Amino acid sequence: MKYLIAILLIGSLSVPVSCSKDGSSGPSNTELIVSAAWKYDNAGVDVNADGFIDAAVPVGYVGDCGKDNILTFKNDGTGTLDEGTNNCDPSGPQTSSFTWMFKNGETVINFSAPVFLGISGDVKILKLTSTELDLSKEVNTGAPVPINIVIELKH
């Protein structure tokens, strides 16, 4: 009887387990980023460069006119920045275009033009899910050392 139990136990441990019928692990980063428009959620300073907000951004750094901006990404590597209802420059355009592409194994996104808070170029992706896009950019503010700004966007 002991041998029968041992054989059944060993047999049950060797059955392969699969989490997905088709072998996919979920949506790609491109599918996630283009799935819907992104809106401002939060921004702050990452003092120790660990990817988390440690302090609020200085007062006035993110005005109400920037908090209602909307970023839309397209599959073809283009995108649109909409100024929302509070355009920071009333004489400026309501929308502007940019190009984007993933780099470094999709851990960095490169923007051809400023998209939020004047940030452009290579931006580190801290988190990308179906509802959250967290970005980090080292910026020079005139202080002795650059600081990391974290921008949290949501759907």
N, C-alpha and C positions, 0 to 999 in steps of 0.2 A: 504494500500500500504506500509506503514511504517513497518508493521509486516512481510510482504512478503520479503522485503529487509533485515530485521533483520534475518529472518530464513535462507535466502540464504547466508548471510554473516557468520552466525554461522556455517552453514553446510560446507561452504568452508574452514573454519578454522580447522574443525575436520578431514579432509582428511589426512591420514598418508602420510608422505613424506619419500622416501627412496633414498639413494644415490647410492646403488648398488643392482643389481638384486639378487646376490647370498649371500649377507650379509657380504662379506669379506671387509676388510678395506685396501687392498693392499698387496703387497709382505711382507713376514716375514723378519726379520733381517737376518736370514740365507740365504734366497733367495737373498737379497740385497748384502750381503758380498761375496757370491760365484758367482755372476752374471758375473764378468769380473775381469781381473787383475787390481791391484791398483798401481798407480805410485805417486811419490813425487810431491807435489804442493808447499808446503810452510812449514816452521817451525819457531817457535818463543818461547819467554818466556812469560808466563802468570803470571805477577807480583802479581796481586791481587786475583788469583784463581777464576776468574769469567768465565773461559772457552774461553776467547778471547786473542789473541796475543797482548801483550802490547809493546814488544820490540823484536828486531831481536836477534837471537841466536848469541853468540860470533863468531867473524870471525874465520873460519877454523873448526867450530863445525860440519857443514854439507858440506863436500867436494863434488866436482863434481862426484866423484866415488860413493857417496851415493845417489845423486839425481837421478841417472838413475836406481836404484834398483826397482824391480818389485815383489810385493807380490801377491800370488795366494792362495785363500782359497778354500777348497773342502768341500762338504757336510758331509764327514765322520770325520771332525774335524782335518784333516791334512792340511798342506799347504807347499808352496815352496817359498823361497826367491831366486830370480835370481839377480845376481850382475850387470846385464846389460852390456853395452859395456865397461865401465870403472870399472873393478874389483879393489876394494880397496886393495886387497892382491893378486897380480898376481900369486903367488905360491899357493894360496888357491883355494877351489872349486868354480866353476861358480854358482852352486846352492846348497842350503842347505834346509833341511826339518825342519818343526816345527809342533807341535800340538797346537790346539787352542780350546777354549770353552767359551761360554757366561756364565756370572755369574750375580748375583744380578738383576734378572729380565731383562737380556740382556742390562744392562747399563755399564757393565764391560766385557772386553774380556781378557782372560788369555792366554799368550803365553808361551810355554815350553822352548823356546830358543830365543835369541836376534833376532829381526826381522828388526829393523830400528834404526839407531843411538845407537845400543847396548841395546835397550829397550826390556825387557822381563817381565814376571810375569803379575800381574794385571794392566790393563791399562783402564782408564775411556773412554767411548765412548761419545764424545760431540755431534757428528752428524753422522748419517748413512742414506744416501739417495741412489737413483739409480746412482748418479754420485759423491758423496762426502763421505769421511770417515775421520772424525776429531777425533783425540785421544789426551789424556792428561795423562802425567805421572809425578809424583813427583820424582825428582832425587836429589841425594846428590852430590854436586860438591866440597865439602870441605869448602864451605861458612858456615857462622854461622847458616843459615837456609836452608832447601831444597828449590828448585825452581820447578815450574811446567813448563814442556816443552809441547808445543802443536805441533802436527804433523798433517798436512792437506794432505790427499791423494785424488786422483781423478782417474776416468776412462779415 
